[in-house]
Amino acid sequence: MHGMVPPDPGTNVSQPHYALVSVPRRSRKRFAASCVDIKETREEAIEGEDVKSKLYAAIVIGPSKSSEGQIIYYLSEWLGHFR
């Protein structure tokens, strides 16, 4: 994805994470850190998914800093009900 900092195996910057993402619609490919709740396991993310509350399980890459100075995460893959 344009602008994404690729994962660096030598550091903990911009690494893949299981997460719950709170978004009004799933068309976005990047999310503010305030919309992302990092989880330890894939199962924990999937179990926490609540479609009615617009809380979706995903694998995200980050954190990264946007050109506007915001901390963001990039979508790698949706999990759960909307794979």
Secondary structure, DSSP 8 states (H G I E B T S, - for coil): -TT-----TTSSTTEEEEEEEE-SSTT-SEEEGGGEEEESSHHHHHHH-BGGGTEEEEEEEEEEE-TTS-EEEEEEEE-GGG-
